[in-house]
Amino acid sequence: MAASPRPFALAVPDEAIADLEARLALTRFPDQAPGAAWAYGTDLGYMQELVAYWRDRFDWRAEEARLNAFPQWKLGLDDIDLHFLHVPGKGPAPCPLLLAHGWPGSVFEFLELIPLLTDPARFGGDPADAFTVVAPSLPGYGLSFAPGQKRFGVEAIADCFARLMSALGYDRFAVQGGDWGAFIATRLGYAHPERLIGIHLNLLAVRRDKELVKDPSPEERVFLDELAVFLKEETGYQWIQGTRPQTLAFALSDSPAGLAAWIVEKFRAWSDCDGRIENAIPRDRLLANVSLYWFTGAIGSSFWPYYARMHGPWPVPEGETVDVPTGYAAFPKEIVRPPRSVAARMYSDIRRWTAMPRGGHFAALEQPEALAGEIRAFFRPLRGRA
């Protein structure tokens, strides 16, 4: 492992691309279950269309070049080779910002968002709002994966990221995250509060417990009803990934169509797309993310935070709170939407809470300008804490 960061650029071998195309050409599709499209999972017609596009028209090299346009590094840390983007801000005093993605995402989620944060003046903003962005691939995800390496849960990832920021010379920093990234940001706020300027979230890491609120208000009752539907209808993937991750990894590591079907169903269900993913997320962006999972072979290891979560305590212990300044962008199609009264039980210092007009779980992909504006607005009064 390297003692200091070393530059990195992604270059998937031509042979790996040819192998992917050959496997896609040999895809064996299931039949379509009776009933409405998508009613029982990923739709056959959509997958046939997507596989044909992936095989014949998708340009991986173009997406690879988009990623390589950003400065990337690897660092030997916590017994793995950690990959991260490190993009200097263009402003008088850029604030260090750790961006954390989740599942089934990757650093590809951030390629539209990062320039809005590092160079706001280029987009008509104030250069004083500039951030220097550090965007790691989560340990076990994408370019932070190697076969046989140890696995990480949320708590270990948060500690690893705190050490990464120290290695880069940032004693104090801001954090933003959604999905597991929101859990990681929350854990950092709990376990390393002295290091943080604040945390900004587009998902709240509150407990998924139908008994969370006694004597609920009307707003809290709506949340509990929505949560009950989510727990019944939308958490099958969590139970599989959280109990038998290795078994599922065989199928998804062998079949690119199977891998895509597993991932794109979540992009459809969790985005503000009105039933068609491409209404919210361009197809090439979607396939860049799926292809990264395929080429790195990291799908099995990406399940590990689910296993760790299901077999361990909540990242913030029962009765404890996160006391650093907290901001939340409430996108209307987020998968779980606690009201502020519920969030305040865990986050004791909520400084900003904004109801967003459009967008879902993949905010950095779906609404990068709106998310960037919220991040800038939240951290603007906190920059003196750096």
GUKEPA-887583 format. One record per residue: x, y, z of N, C-alpha, C in turn; residue in one letter. Coordinates in steps of 0.001 Angstrom, whole numbers, plus 500000, padded with zeros to 6 digits. Example, Ala and Ser with C-alpha at 12.3 -4.5 7.8 and 13.67 -1.06 7.14 Angstrom:
residues 2
513190494310507800512300495500507800513200496700507800A512850497750507080513670498940507140512900500030507870S
This chain:
residues 386
500833498811500000500000500000500000500880501256500000M500440502273499269501204503501499178501097504285500471A502204504967500851502218505779502055501622507151501810A501523507575500579500931508857500228500098508668498970S499151509588498715498287509411497537499095509377496245P498654508551495330499292508479494020498229508688492950R498565509372491871497574509651490829497027508366490225P495773508455489784495105507290489212494270507730488022F494211506902487003493281507070485886492720505702485541A491442505654485265490770504396484956491005504023483495L491389502784483254491592502289481890491174500824481852A489909500587481546489405499215481451490004498560480208V490549497355480323491141496704479147490122496472478036P490583496568476800489706496294475658489079494911475754D489847493957476276489339492587476385488130492510477315E488130493329478371487001493322479300485751493900478649A485921494914477818484778495489477100484229494481476096I485107493800475385484665492785474425483944491643475131A484445491246476288483790490181477057482390490604477483D482248491855477932480929492347478314479975492300477131L480414492773475975479553492773474799479148491358474398E480088490417474524479768489027474180478744488444475149A478894488727476425477932488229477412476550488838477182R476518490120476859475227490764476596474542490142475386L475331489779474375474757489152473172474147487793473474A474610487144474538474120485805474891473095485835476024L472578487026476336471618487135477436470427486210477228T470086485462478261468880484634478259467846485335479142R466810485849478526465807486624479247464738485712479828F464171486081480977463017485352481508461758485766480766P460652485084481032459387485558480498458884486709481357D457883487395480848457297488509481588456182487991482488Q456260488327483762455191487932484682453885488590484275A452742487923484514451457488532484150451207489788484973P450443490706484397450136491939485101450863493124484498G450778494240485183451358495479484682452880495396484654A453471496135483718454930496231483659455472496768484980A456566496208485438457274496598486670456538496195487945W455383495557487841454621495239489044455349494260489949A456159493379489360456837492342490144458358492477490082Y458829493617489648460268493821489494460563494370488111G461795494223487686462248494828486442461483494283485243T461070495180484382460232494844483236461050494228482103D460505493172481487461204492466480412461453493368479208L460438494074478751460617494909477576461670495974477775G461659496589478952462678497604479227464071496996479205Y464230495824479827465553495208479883466034494777478506M465151494288477665465566493931476305466077495163475560Q465391496264475717465804497525475093467139498005475673E467268497940477001468482498429477654469691497575477288L469537496258477279470653495369476943471112495607475510V470168495797474596470539496073473205471314497387473099A470873498388473816471565499677473806472964499536474421Y473048498848475544474325498653476234475315497926475321W474827496934474604475699496131473742476133496898472495R475221497640471874475468498170470534475752499667470469D475294500434471465475384501886471320476087502591472472R476122501995473634476749502634474785478255502753474575F478806503925474892480230504209474709480906504293476069D481432503157476533482110503154477825483302504090477829W484046504140476730485244504985476715484896506459476934R483748506895476437483339508280476664483049508526478143A482391507568478791482095507718480218483376507621481048E484262506736480668485557506619481338486324507933481248E486281508569480066486973509846479881486349510941480746A485028510902480931484382511878481809484913511767483222R485065510541483705485617510348485039487074510789485098L487852510420484081489278510732484084489569512213483888N488547513003483539488738514450483456488908515082484832A488571514330485884488730514814487253489999514216487857F490705514966488699491897514402489353491507513297490325P492074512118490120491792510949490951493078510441491581Q492907509768492707494046509272493465493683507941494095W494719507234494510494549506072495384495506506222496563K495038505716497700495816505812498934495662504522499719L496771503949500137496725502797501015496260503221502392G495074502746502796494470503185504042493597502067504589L493754501760505866492932500733506515492998499398505771D494175499063505268494446497781504611493752497613503271D493310498713502662492794498651501292493421499778500487I493199499737499194493638500793498296492421501666498017D492324502798498687491133503644498626491229504606497443L490190504611496618490107505499495457489300506745495820H489734507894495319488965509110495561489285510169494518F488291511015494252488488512235493500488869513336494488L489789514195494093490205515325494934490312516530494017H489273517375494052489123518447493065489245519790493781V490310520540493536490500521825494222489414522832493854P489001523607494830488033524658494586488681525893493997G487890526627493228488358527860492590487654529030493259K488264529520494327487698530614495091488703531109496091G488379532156496843489363532741497763489735531837498936P488797531028499414489067530145500559488160528932500464A488445528012499544487548526857499363487405526031500640P486185525634500914485889524811502086486041523339501717C486794522549502496486891521110502191485571520405502430P485120519661501415483835518964501460484018517519501061L483649516617501946483640515188501664482277514823501098L482255514270499878481024513793499241480991512273499335L479906511731499877479815510281500069478606509734499322A478839508766498441477756508148497683477184506962498452H476304506212497812475689505056498454475532503908497477G474546503037497758474246501885496903472894502091496255W472710501771494972473696501191494051474401502260493216P474963503236493886475628504331493200477130504180493171G477781505280492786479231505319492666479649506770492505S480941507010492350481404508380492128480901508941490808V480421508097489892479826508616488660478621509511488954F477980509333490108476846510184490475477224511652490572E478484511938490854478883513286491243479489514118490120F479582513574488907480358514257487877479692515545487401L478372515655487474477715516926487179477744517861488383E477678517293489576477600518094490797478924518767491139L480034518062490983481322518564491471481688519919490881I481606520145489567481974521475489065481109522601489640P479838522315489913478965523323490515479441523727491898L480117522816492575480608523078493923482021523661493931L482863523193493035484267523639493051484476524962492333T483603525279491374483787526493490565482453527196490364D481837527685491454480504528286491315480485529500490395P481583530240490326481604531427489471481375531067488006A481835529908487592481650529455486215480173529320485862R479325529137486873477898528933486647477086530119487169F477738531267487303477053532472487731476945532651489221G477664531816489994477617531904491440478743532733492023G478815532722493336479807533492494086481042532626494316D482230533065493883483432532256494121483714532023495598P483162532859496475483351532650497914482655531389498405A481748530833497584481042529593497957481781528334497517D482976528465496961483665527309496389484057526296497461A483978525025497075484440523914497905485598523213497200F486503522654497985487416521634497490486789520286497819T486518519515496791485721518296496952486609517061497015V486358516230498015486952514896498132485799513907498027V485811513087496977484710512147496723485278510739496609A485301509978497700485853508623497650484862507616497090P485377506577496465484601505360496259484535504638497599S483343504319498061483227503634499342484082502365499348L484736502054500464485467500789500548484571499614500159P485073498788499235484286497679498723483448498023497517G483490499269497086482716499734495937483660500152494819Y483344499719493595484036500219492417485547500172492537G486154501324492421487611501425492370488265501384493736L487478501220494795488016500942496134487831499474496506S487826498622495494487660497185495728488770496405495061F489232495372495753490103494351495181489661493017495759A489676491943494960489212490647495463489943490236496740P489167489771497695489732489266498938489956490294500012G489706491569499729489960492574500753488904492506501845Q489206493097502995488270493076504122487038493909503791K485974493660504530484703494326504313484497495435505360R483690496427504971483458497602505811481968497822506009F481563498095507247480250498628507532480322500143507654G479184500759507957479116502221508003480106502810509002V480184502226510188481060502788511207482525502774510751E482944501655510139484324501550509669484578502489508492A483584502652507614483753503571506491483911504999507006I483092505392507972483191506743508525484577506988509116A485093506032509870486427506188510446487496506257509361D487348505442508327488288505451507208488287506820506520C487111507384506313487022508678505644487587509796506516F487408509694507830488023510680508717489542510625508596A490086509410508497491544509281508326491987509778506954R491163509562505933491495510085504615491607511609504658L490648512264505275490690513727505326491898514220506127M492271513487507160493498513838507885494720513686506996S494774512580506238495913512344505357496038513436504305A494916514038503934494926515106502934495150516476503556L495274516533504877495591517780505556494390518595506000G493196517979506035491995518701506424491617518329507857Y491943519211508784491611518947510183490113519031510424D489454519977509722488005520115509828487435520221508430R486237519685508247485688519599506909484170519478506976F483537519728505851482104519549505682481846518185505058A480625517674505220480247516381504657478864516499504027V478698515842502877477379515740502247477168514313501792Q475939513805501951475688512443501515474216512119501386G473946511125500551472636510495500436472823508989500521G471738508252500733471811506795500850472845506429501933D473724505452501674474742505137502686475598506357502992W475777507236502004476529508455502263475916509293503362G474585509294503463473919510016504542474168509328505883A474188507995505886474511507270507119475958507539507523F476854507581506547478266507843506839478435509253507386I477765510234506760477826511603507261477279511692508674A476166511000508920475562510997510246476500510375511271T477124509258510906478068508613511823479277509504512095R479765510186511051480869511124511265480449512225512236L479220512724512089478738513753512998478635513274514432G478341511975514593478258511412515941479635511064516505Y480455510395515705481724509850516215482890510836516133A482815511813515226483929512756515036483414514192514971H482605514621515927481997515961515821483017517086515803P484138516886516479485144517948516526485807518197515186E485647517255514260486258517379512941485345518090511932R484064518202512256483093518572511237482617520010511354L482554520681510204481920521984510101480413521813510169I479920520751509569478508520428509557478264519296508588G477037518779508566476662517730507627475422518163506863I475419517874505573474245518127504739473798516801504146H472494516534504232471945515237503855470818515406502853L470665514415501984469432514317501220468701513005501511N469081512348502588468327511253503194468628511297504684L467622511033505500467800511080506956467974509666507495L469024509470508279469371508140508784468649507837510090A467346508103510130466563507777511325466191506298511281V465885505757512415465549504337512510464298504015511707R464307502879511049463161502429510255462283501551511149R461593502184512055460849501471513090459421502005513116D458438501131512861457038501542512859456566501995514237K457317501632515288456980502056516642457830503240517082E458398503940516127459321505032516428458635506175517169L457382506421516839456658507565517403455413507075518133V455290507450519373454076507173520137453157508389520047K451859508143519943450877509213519846451263510197518742D451363509723517504451860510562516421450913511697516046P451506512792515604450746513890515019450247513454513642S449332514220513016448883513850511663450042513727510679P451023514629510733452175514554509840452999513305510131E453175512990511399453928511794511769453179510524511387E451851510546511432451063509384511034451229509114509550R451270510168508722451519509992507289452872509314507084V453888509783507791455220509176507676455193507711508083F454557507391509199454526506005509661453778505104508688L452723505614508083452002504830507083452882504589505851D453581505626505389454487505470504249455621504504504596E456128504595505818457203503707506251456735502258506265L455514501999506697454992500636506732454931500040505331A454522500837504353454498500361502968455910500086502481V456846500993502788458233500796502378458803499507502968F458595499289504245459146498102504896458545496819504329L457276496857503924456635495657503389457003495405501940K457026496456501114457111496284499672458485496569499064E459340497312499748460556497815499106461863497364499748E461809496463500711463041496111501425463504494687501165T462936494026500152463399492674499848464881492631499539G465376493619498799466790493661498462467654493754499716Y467173494494500736467937494630501970468073493288502691Q466993492517502686467047491227503381467981490253502676W467955490248501351468866489363500618470312489820500787I470556491109500550471924491620500654472428491608502093Q471495491675503043471885491714504446471995490355505103G471552489281504425471623487947505021472408486957504176T472299487040502835472990486099501954473705486850500823R474585487792501176475243488580500130476102487737499197P476731486706499714477617485912498874476849485147497803Q475693484609498157474908483850497188474477484725496020T473954485892496320473513486800495268474687487249494400L475860487380495003477031487845494252477390486916493102A477152485607493230477452484690492134476659485069490882F475358485280491038474513485576489886474876486909489251A475051487932490080475255489270489542476684489501489057L477615488680489502478984488760488990479151488005487679S478190487142487343478285486314486136477444486844484992D476374487558485293475446488020484264475348489540484279S475845490213483257475688491676483238474232492096483130P473412491344482415471994491682482345471338491534483711A471704490486484446471181490315485791471610491442486712G472874491836486611473373492949487408472587494219487097L472408494503485805471677495706485420470238495659485912A469582494502485779468192494391486218468069494663487712A469017494169488488468996494358489942469153495830490301W470030496540489562470334497929489879469298498883489298I468918498696488034468060499706487411466659499720488012V466217498611488567464913498617489232464905499635490373E466035499782491061466113500761492142466163502178491594K466873502380490483466903503714489900465506504144489448F464702503206488973463336503554488584462454503802489802R462510502906490785461620502995491939461937504195492821A463191504600492876463607505616493831463815507003493230W463698507149491923463910508462491306462578509109490961S462613510391490715461422511159490347461298511126488832D460904509957488307461001509715486866459659509440486197C458565509453486942457245509185486372457196507852485624D457929506867486121457839505522485576458883505153484550G459641506139484043460708505827483089461991506483483568R462998505671483821464225506146484432464806507332483685I464778507266482358465449508281481549464793509649481651E463593509745482222463003511051482496463780511805483567N464515511076484407465262511692485499466769511545485337A467205510427484730468630510101484663468959509659483244I469870510329482557470216509914481194470710508470481156P470355507778480094470687506356479981472191506105480067R472987506964479458474434506753479511474968506914480927D474380507823481721474799507968483117474436506711483901R473249506180483638472812504954484297473754503802483980L474080503620482711474918502498482305476375502684482700L476835503916482811478190504135483322478308503583484735A477277503837485545477284503351486920477227501825486970N476319501228486192476214499768486162477506499149485633V478072499740484605479296499198484008480457499230484987S480524500261485821481609500314486812481500499142487779L480286498832488229480103497649489076480557496390488331Y480213496305487033480579495114486274482089494992486121W482734496033485637484159495945485337485010495749486589F484592496275487719485373496125488948485033494849489709T483931494183489352483546492968490068483178493216491514G482680494423491811482518494831493204481099494688493734A480201494036493005478821494016493473478683493270494800I479355492127494961479220491376496209479719492151497410G480879492784497289481421493549498410480589494790498693S479878495321497670479045496503497900477848496184498791S477501494906498922476391494521499786476755494597501265F478037494640501600478441494413502985477846495396503989W477708496687503672477071497562504668475685497097505079P474971496422504177473661495887504546473809494739505542Y474767493869505297474988492767506228475403493303507599Y476330494252507589476802494814508855475673495522509595A474833496239508873473721496960509487472717495979510076R472425494889509378471423493942509833471919493110511022M473225493022511177473785492195512244474510493022513300H474247494303513340474872495164514334473929496262514763G474368497141515644473515498220516127473364499324515078P472396500196515300472237501377514444473484502247514578W473903502927513507475149503701513579475172504791514648P474005505288515046473916506200516193473186505448517301V473836505193518431473226504364519481471891504926519974P471059504024520439469746504377520972469891505456522038E469107506526521897469124507599522876470184508658522658G471132508417521745472179509396521453471734510315520321E472418511446520172472066512407519138473303512832518358T473055513382517188474088513992516357473956515495516558V475011516108517079474906517482517571475613518512516708D476154518113515562476783519086514669475700519775513835V475970520978513306474983521633512436474589520732511270P473293520638511034472748519707510050471806520435509101T471957520122507817471029520611506803470416519446506061G469180519643505585468472518561504903467714519115503708Y467937518506502552467175518789501349466156517676501174A464883518004501333463801517015501319463262516882499894A463806515930499149463332515693497789462044514869497841F461043515220497027459706514650497215459593513159496935P460483512590496123460404511167495810461469510352496547K461993510887497642462929510115498460462209508891499018E462969507831499301462357506562499664461734506577501059I462348507303501994461818507435503352461871508916503699V460736509484504152460648510929504329460149511287505729R461000511194506730460574511564508084460291513063508173P459291513463508929459083514888509172460153515441510115P460212516745510183461247517386511002461142516981512472R459937516801512962459757516425514367460418515090514678S460392514160513719461046512863513907462556513004513752V462990513744512734464426513931512508465097514588513704A464402515529514354464995516280515461465289515404516666A464714514227516730465031513307517836466457512780517737R466986512737516499468363512283516310469303513448516023M468872514367515165469713515501514774469302516699515625Y470136517058516582469735518056517573469942519490517114S470659519691515997470996521055515573470678521231514085D469414521074513729469004521245512337468945522745512029I469810523189511111469893524610510770469119524957509490R468942523970508623468265524243507353467470523004506950R466226523222506533465325522147506109464547522696504924W464826522170503732464244522726502514463444521663501782T462171521962501530461332521094500695461661521390499233A462203520398498545462631520579497163461459520322496214M461388521039495101460225520897494214460191519611493408P461364519096493034461438517862492237462668517076492662R462638515777492367463812514959492620463525513807493550G464403512808493494464249511634494318465535511259495016G465745509968495142466837509427495939468210509761495372H468311509853494057469612510080493411469759511560493071F469736512388494095469643513831493910470791514395493089A472004513902493294473156514442492573473042514193491081A472386513116490682472160512809489272470906513488488739L469856513506489549468573513995489077468477515518489060E468984516139490121468837517590490298470149518197490804Q471228518108490013472523518579490513472552520074490832P471901520911490011471930522347490272471193522679491568E470028522064491764469260522333492981470009521840494214A470610520652494131471363520133495270472566521010495569L473295521417494539474460522283494747474053523585495417A472931524154494995472463525388495609472168525221497084G471582524083497448471289523818498855472562523610499673E473512522900499105474777522684499813475469524017500064I475523524856499042476169526166499200475456527002500258R474110527023500187473345527848501118473502527370502554A473538526061502750473659525546504117475020525858504723F476080525630503969477420525794504543477901527236504546F477230528133503809477704529513503723477907530153505089R476941530084506004477160530717507321478060529921508255P478441528704507868479253527841508747480725527866508401L481099528529507321482482528452506840483467528974507868R483046529858508745483946530347509776484344529296510787G483635528145510780483976527051511695485141526225511197R485565526436509930486636525610509346487969525870510020A
